[in-house]
Amino acid sequence: MTIKKVALLGMPFDGFSSFLKGPAKAPDVIADLLKNGSLNGSTELGLELKGNPLITDAGSVDCKQTEQDFEHLKEKVSALLNDDFKPLVFGGDHSISFPILAAMAKKHQNLTIVHFDAHPDLYHEFKGNPLSNACPFARIMENGLAARLVQIGIRTLNKHQREQAEKFNVEVHEMRNWQGPELLQIKGPVYISVDLDALDPAFAPGVSHHEPGGLSVRQILDVIHSIDAPIVGADIVEYNPDRDINNMTAVVAIKIYKEICGKMLSN
């Protein structure tokens, strides 16, 4: 029986943010809150995370805010996978999903990505940068790093990104049509990517892009809880402490982490 272990990794990178800087500060803020002892360590599905020997703090990648940081992240994730850890990465901007999935795909075939976001992040390039945080899922799909991409909470589709979604056969669940997780039929292995701006700004003001009309925290948790398949990795990205209010969004990020981590350890 494979031992289920989770490694928490920080990726303080916002070198390819297409709008505001600030997400590079996120891993340190989240790590401090996780260590301060004020937050409950139990998940809603009954697993205790505090002091759990199956959860390891893998530290943070040393970032210089250049493309070379992607290689360091890929190497770090590959090493964790080789040691039979499931990586859970705190970003950082959303561009980091591409190097993570480049490492994940070498170990796990036929990945299903469950992607929460206000934006599809499918641009071929953005402002001349094909590695922008507006582009990671174009890079992931064109490189065959996942068999299926399911996007939830989308509310900013334009003509180019609709064409990209059709090109890569992306399952886009726009927020205006969202009815819940019942019809998703998610099969494993699963990778979860949570851009916190998937949430309505009322729930997560600490993000670079405020996009009204989004998901609630409960709606994201409902999807996570509904996944009945092995979750082999995850990232939580685009938290911007510079825009947060009383660490409200950081606490939301930790809540989402707890429920993902609990599922990773239980399936």
C-alpha positions as CSV (number, residue, x, y, z in Angstrom):
1,M,0.0,0.0,0.0
2,T,1.4,3.4,-1.0
3,I,2.1,5.7,1.9
4,K,0.1,8.9,1.6
5,K,2.4,11.9,2.4
6,V,2.0,15.6,1.6
7,A,4.8,18.1,1.3
8,L,4.0,21.8,1.6
9,L,6.2,23.9,-0.6
10,G,6.4,27.7,-1.0
11,M,7.0,29.4,-4.4
12,P,7.5,33.1,-3.7
13,F,7.3,34.1,-7.4
14,D,5.5,37.0,-9.1
15,G,7.9,37.7,-11.9
16,F,5.4,36.9,-14.5
17,S,2.4,38.7,-13.0
18,S,0.5,40.5,-15.7
19,F,-0.9,43.2,-13.4
20,L,0.2,43.8,-9.8
21,K,3.2,42.4,-7.9
22,G,2.7,41.1,-4.4
23,P,1.9,37.3,-4.7
24,A,5.6,36.6,-4.0
25,K,5.0,37.6,-0.4
26,A,2.2,35.1,0.0
27,P,4.0,31.9,1.1
28,D,5.7,33.6,4.1
29,V,2.4,35.1,5.3
30,I,0.6,31.8,5.0
31,A,3.5,30.0,6.7
32,D,3.4,32.4,9.6
33,L,-0.3,31.9,10.1
34,L,0.0,28.2,9.9
35,K,2.6,28.3,12.7
36,N,1.0,30.8,15.0
37,G,-1.3,28.2,16.6
38,S,-4.5,30.3,16.4
39,L,-6.2,28.3,13.6
40,N,-8.0,25.0,14.0
41,G,-6.1,22.1,12.5
42,S,-9.0,19.8,11.8
43,T,-10.7,19.3,8.4
44,E,-14.4,19.2,7.9
45,L,-14.1,15.6,6.9
46,G,-12.6,14.6,10.2
47,L,-8.8,14.6,9.7
48,E,-6.5,16.3,12.1
49,L,-3.6,18.1,10.3
50,K,-1.8,19.7,13.2
51,G,1.2,17.5,14.2
52,N,0.3,15.0,11.5
53,P,3.4,13.0,10.7
54,L,2.3,12.6,7.1
55,I,2.6,16.3,6.4
56,T,6.1,17.8,5.8
57,D,7.2,21.4,5.4
58,A,9.5,21.4,2.4
59,G,10.4,25.0,2.7
60,S,10.4,27.5,-0.2
61,V,12.1,27.7,-3.5
62,D,14.8,30.4,-3.6
63,C,13.4,32.8,-6.3
64,K,15.2,35.5,-8.3
65,Q,12.0,36.4,-10.3
66,T,13.4,35.0,-13.5
67,E,12.5,32.0,-15.8
68,Q,15.3,30.0,-14.1
69,D,13.1,29.9,-11.0
70,F,10.8,27.6,-13.0
71,E,13.6,25.0,-13.4
72,H,14.3,25.1,-9.7
73,L,10.6,24.6,-8.9
74,K,10.4,21.7,-11.4
75,E,13.5,20.1,-9.8
76,K,12.1,20.5,-6.3
77,V,8.7,19.0,-7.2
78,S,10.3,16.1,-9.1
79,A,12.4,15.4,-6.0
80,L,9.3,15.4,-3.8
81,L,7.5,13.1,-6.2
82,N,10.5,10.7,-6.2
83,D,10.2,10.5,-2.4
84,D,6.5,9.6,-2.8
85,F,5.2,13.0,-1.5
86,K,2.1,14.7,-2.9
87,P,3.2,18.3,-3.5
88,L,1.0,21.1,-2.3
89,V,2.5,24.4,-3.5
90,F,1.7,27.9,-2.2
91,G,2.3,30.6,-4.8
92,G,3.1,33.0,-6.1
93,D,1.4,33.9,-9.3
94,H,-0.4,31.4,-11.5
95,S,2.5,31.0,-14.0
96,I,4.0,28.5,-11.5
97,S,1.4,25.9,-12.4
98,F,3.2,25.2,-15.7
99,P,6.5,24.0,-14.2
100,I,4.7,22.1,-11.5
101,L,2.6,20.2,-14.0
102,A,5.8,19.6,-16.2
103,A,7.1,17.6,-13.2
104,M,3.8,16.0,-12.3
105,A,3.2,14.6,-15.8
106,K,6.5,12.6,-15.7
107,K,5.1,10.6,-12.7
108,H,1.4,10.7,-13.3
109,Q,-0.2,9.9,-16.7
110,N,-3.7,11.0,-17.7
111,L,-4.0,13.8,-15.2
112,T,-7.2,15.6,-14.7
113,I,-6.7,19.2,-13.6
114,V,-9.5,20.8,-11.6
115,H,-8.9,24.5,-12.0
116,F,-10.7,27.2,-10.0
117,D,-10.3,30.7,-11.5
118,A,-12.1,33.9,-12.7
119,H,-9.8,33.7,-15.8
120,P,-9.1,30.7,-18.0
121,D,-5.4,31.6,-18.3
122,L,-5.3,30.2,-21.8
123,Y,-3.7,33.1,-23.7
124,H,-1.2,32.0,-26.3
125,E,0.9,34.9,-25.0
126,F,0.2,38.0,-23.0
127,K,2.0,41.3,-23.5
128,G,4.6,39.4,-25.4
129,N,5.3,36.8,-22.6
130,P,4.2,33.2,-23.3
131,L,5.0,32.3,-19.6
132,S,2.8,35.0,-18.2
133,N,0.3,34.2,-15.4
134,A,-2.3,34.6,-18.1
135,C,-0.9,31.7,-20.1
136,P,-0.1,28.6,-18.0
137,F,-2.9,26.4,-19.1
138,A,-2.1,27.0,-22.8
139,R,1.4,25.8,-22.1
140,I,0.2,22.9,-20.0
141,M,-2.3,21.7,-22.7
142,E,-0.1,22.2,-25.7
143,N,2.6,20.2,-24.1
144,G,0.3,17.3,-23.3
145,L,0.8,17.5,-19.5
146,A,-2.8,16.7,-18.7
147,A,-5.5,14.6,-20.3
148,R,-8.4,16.7,-19.1
149,L,-8.7,20.3,-17.9
150,V,-11.9,21.3,-16.0
151,Q,-12.2,25.0,-15.3
152,I,-14.7,26.3,-12.7
153,G,-15.7,29.9,-11.8
154,I,-14.7,31.4,-15.2
155,R,-16.3,34.8,-15.9
156,T,-13.8,36.6,-18.2
157,L,-13.9,34.6,-21.5
158,N,-13.0,36.6,-24.6
159,K,-12.9,35.5,-28.2
160,H,-9.3,34.4,-28.2
161,Q,-9.6,32.3,-25.0
162,R,-12.8,30.7,-26.2
163,E,-10.9,29.6,-29.3
164,Q,-8.1,28.3,-27.1
165,A,-10.5,26.4,-25.0
166,E,-12.0,24.7,-28.1
167,K,-8.5,24.0,-29.4
168,F,-7.5,22.2,-26.3
169,N,-10.9,20.7,-25.5
170,V,-11.1,22.4,-22.2
171,E,-14.3,21.9,-20.1
172,V,-15.1,25.5,-19.1
173,H,-17.8,25.9,-16.4
174,E,-18.6,29.6,-16.6
175,M,-19.8,31.2,-13.4
176,R,-23.0,32.3,-15.0
177,N,-24.0,28.7,-15.6
178,W,-22.6,27.0,-12.5
179,Q,-25.0,24.6,-10.8
180,G,-22.7,22.6,-8.6
181,P,-20.2,19.6,-8.8
182,E,-22.8,16.9,-9.4
183,L,-22.1,16.6,-13.2
184,L,-18.3,16.9,-13.1
185,Q,-17.6,13.2,-12.9
186,I,-13.9,13.8,-11.9
187,K,-11.6,10.8,-12.4
188,G,-8.1,10.4,-11.1
189,P,-5.3,11.1,-10.8
190,V,-6.3,14.7,-10.0
191,Y,-4.3,17.9,-9.7
192,I,-6.1,20.9,-8.2
193,S,-5.2,24.5,-9.0
194,V,-6.9,27.2,-7.0
195,D,-6.5,30.8,-8.1
196,L,-8.0,32.7,-5.2
197,D,-9.6,35.2,-7.6
198,A,-12.1,32.4,-8.5
199,L,-13.7,33.6,-5.3
200,D,-16.0,36.6,-5.3
201,P,-14.0,39.6,-3.9
202,A,-16.3,39.6,-0.9
203,F,-14.7,36.4,0.2
204,A,-11.1,37.1,-1.0
205,P,-10.2,40.8,-1.3
206,G,-6.5,40.0,-1.2
207,V,-6.0,39.2,-4.8
208,S,-4.5,41.2,-7.7
209,H,-7.5,40.9,-9.9
210,H,-10.9,41.7,-8.4
211,E,-13.6,40.1,-10.5
212,P,-17.1,40.3,-9.0
213,G,-19.7,37.6,-9.4
214,G,-17.5,34.7,-8.3
215,L,-17.6,31.6,-6.2
216,S,-18.2,31.4,-2.5
217,V,-15.7,29.6,-0.2
218,R,-18.4,26.9,0.3
219,Q,-18.9,26.3,-3.4
220,I,-15.2,25.6,-3.8
221,L,-15.2,23.3,-0.7
222,D,-18.2,21.4,-2.1
223,V,-16.2,20.6,-5.3
224,I,-13.2,19.5,-3.3
225,H,-15.3,17.3,-1.0
226,S,-17.0,15.7,-4.0
227,I,-13.9,14.4,-5.6
228,D,-13.8,10.7,-5.2
229,A,-10.4,10.0,-6.9
230,P,-6.8,10.3,-5.8
231,I,-5.6,13.9,-5.6
232,V,-1.8,13.7,-6.3
233,G,-0.9,17.4,-6.2
234,A,-2.2,20.9,-5.8
235,D,-1.4,24.6,-5.9
236,I,-3.0,27.6,-4.3
237,V,-2.0,30.8,-6.0
238,E,-2.5,34.6,-6.5
239,Y,-2.9,35.6,-2.9
240,N,-1.7,39.2,-2.7
241,P,-1.0,40.2,0.9
242,D,-0.7,43.9,-0.2
243,R,-4.4,43.9,-0.9
244,D,-5.7,41.8,1.9
245,I,-7.8,43.0,4.9
246,N,-6.9,41.6,8.3
247,N,-5.4,38.5,6.7
248,M,-8.9,37.5,5.6
249,T,-7.8,36.0,2.3
250,A,-4.9,34.3,3.9
251,V,-7.2,32.5,6.2
252,V,-9.4,31.5,3.3
253,A,-6.3,30.1,1.5
254,I,-5.5,28.1,4.6
255,K,-9.1,26.8,4.8
256,I,-8.9,25.6,1.2
257,Y,-5.5,24.1,1.9
258,K,-6.8,22.2,4.9
259,E,-9.7,20.6,2.9
260,I,-7.4,19.8,-0.1
261,C,-4.7,18.3,2.2
262,G,-7.3,16.2,4.0
263,K,-8.5,14.8,0.8
264,M,-5.0,14.1,-0.4
265,L,-4.2,12.1,2.7
266,S,-7.5,10.2,2.6
267,N,-7.6,9.0,-1.0
